[in-house]
Amino acid sequence: MRLLLVEDDDHVAAALSAVLARHGFEVTHVRSGEEALQALLPSGAVPFGVVLLDLGLPDQDGFEVCGKIRKRTATPVIMVTARSDTRSKIHGLNLGADDYVVKPYDTGELLARIHAVARRTPAAEAGRPAEPGGPEALRLGPLTIELPNRRVFVDGAGVPLTRKEFDLLALLAQRPGVVFRREQIISEVWRTSWEGTGRTLEVHVASLRSKLRMPALIETVRGVGYKIVVPA
């Protein structure tokens, strides 16, 4: 798999590139946001499978770069940064990042996350816009969720979601009003029982509320989990 590493620290980039190369990745290293955007232009080469994006770049903020990447391509983006606050994570996910990894990180975890975001179906995001409401669509008030092609609409307007955001929304929406335990959601969406995923779940719920502009859609059941509240 081709991987684009956007990192201005040459020592960090060299060490990470060596690890990734040992695990079969073909790494292209760039040091700035502009170089990253140029590298992603269509060139006839095999497209990148994943972008690892540092936020502290010399020419422009990594959040700005992520937004520009998402307008150009559906290539999965993993933000790799020392910024660990929840607000930064939510902002990154809202801009279209598929995952957010905080430094220092475990190399094994980073590799697992790279493989996870690369497994998503590109057709779900690269296809042309379609009219909402196919035969297998879930309809919850103004919200329409098309399960086969992984599309989401609010009042007929498409809402771009990351792979995990869609999986989380679809899980809850298939049983409106039913409370899903946090452990159950983490197990079914993230396929893990790792306790640290709990914070990731909270970030994804907050991101969904923001993107859908329906803050009351997903209700927090304190001490238990979450449920979908069908809009009036």
Secondary structure by P-SEA (a helix, b strand, c coil): cbbbbbcccaaaaaaaaaaaaaaccbbbbbccaaaaaaaacccccccccccccccccccccaaaaaaaaaaccccbbbbbcccccaaaaaaaaaacccccccccccaaaaaaaaaaaaacccccccccccccccccccccccbbbbcccbbbbcccbbbbbcaaaaaaaaaaaacccccccaaaaaaaacccccccaaaaaaaaaaaaaaaaccccccccccccbbbbbbcc
